[in-house]
């Protein structure tokens, strides 16, 4: 009903309200603790994922490819000077682009006179 509670009911309702508020506080505390734990676990997962990616890169077959094969790939993928319409300022098809991929590629491209 919409009638105000009687005094006996009022005491009971206040007790229930206090218990409910206490339980809500417990739930809020637990949720906060779990969020902190989740943040920690997500951070640890991100670090481990990065470490895994680095390990996978180290094991990449490209790292074991002989330089001679890499040079042949470079020679076949770079446009010749004439294919680039003689525009020497267009760096997209130049050996400089290859040299920016990694230290190994830089070493190979700089030591291959036929690329330049």
N, C-alpha and C positions, 0 to 999 in steps of 0.2 A: 504494500500500500504506500501511499504518499504521506501518510501520517508520520509525524516525528517519532523517533524511537522513545520508548519509555525508559526510565532510569535503569532498570535491570537489563534491558536490551542494550542500552548505551554502553555500559561497562563491557559487555561481551563484544560488541562491535569495535570498541576501542582496542581491546586485546587482540582481536583478529587483525585490525588495521596495523597495529604495532608489529605483530608477527609477520604480516605480509611485507611491511617495509623492511624488516630485518632480513627476510629471505631475499627480497629484491637487492639489497645491499650485498648479500653473499653472492648472488648471481653476477652482479656488476663487478665485484672483486675477482671472481673466477674468470669472467670474460676478459677482464683487463690482463690477468695473469696469462691466460691462453693467447691473447693477442701478442703480448711480449714474447712468449715462447715461439709463436708462429713467425714473428719478425726475425727472431734469432735463427730459426730453422731455414727461413727463406734466404737469409744472408749467407749462412753456411752452404746452402745448396748452390747459390750463385757463385761462390768462390770455388766450390768443387767442380761445377760445370765449366768454369773458365780453365781450371787446371786440366780437366779432361780434354777440353778443346786444344790446349797447348800440347798435350801428350799426343793427341791424334795428328796434329800438324807435324810433330817430330817424326812420326811413323809414316808420313805421306810418301807414296811411291815417287813423287816428283823430286824429293830430296835425294833419291838414289839414282835418278836418271843421269846417264853419262852426259858430260858437257857437250859432246859432239851431237847428241840427239837433240839437246836443248837448242843448239845453234841451228840445226836443220829446221826445227819448229819456228824459230825466230825468222829465218830466211823465207820460209813459206807463208808466214802470216803478215809480215810487214810489206806494205806496198813499195814498189820501187819508186825512185825519184820521178820517173816519167809517169807512173800511174797516179801520183799525187799532184799532177799538173805542174810540176816544178816548183811547188810552193814549199820552200824550205822552212817557212815560219810555222807550218802546220805540224805541231808536235804530236798529234794523236797517232800518227803512223810512224813515228820515229823510234829509233832505238832508245831514246831517253825515256820513253814511256815504259819500255821493258826494264830499264835500269832502276825504275822506282818500285818495282814489285818486291824485290828482296835483295839482300846483299849478294847472294849467290848469282842471281840473274844480272845484277849490276856488273859483277866481276866477269861473267861470261860475255855479256854484251860489249863491255868496254875492251875486252881482249880479242874480239872478233872483228878484224879490219873490214871484212866483206859486208858488214852491216852498215858501215859508215861510208 
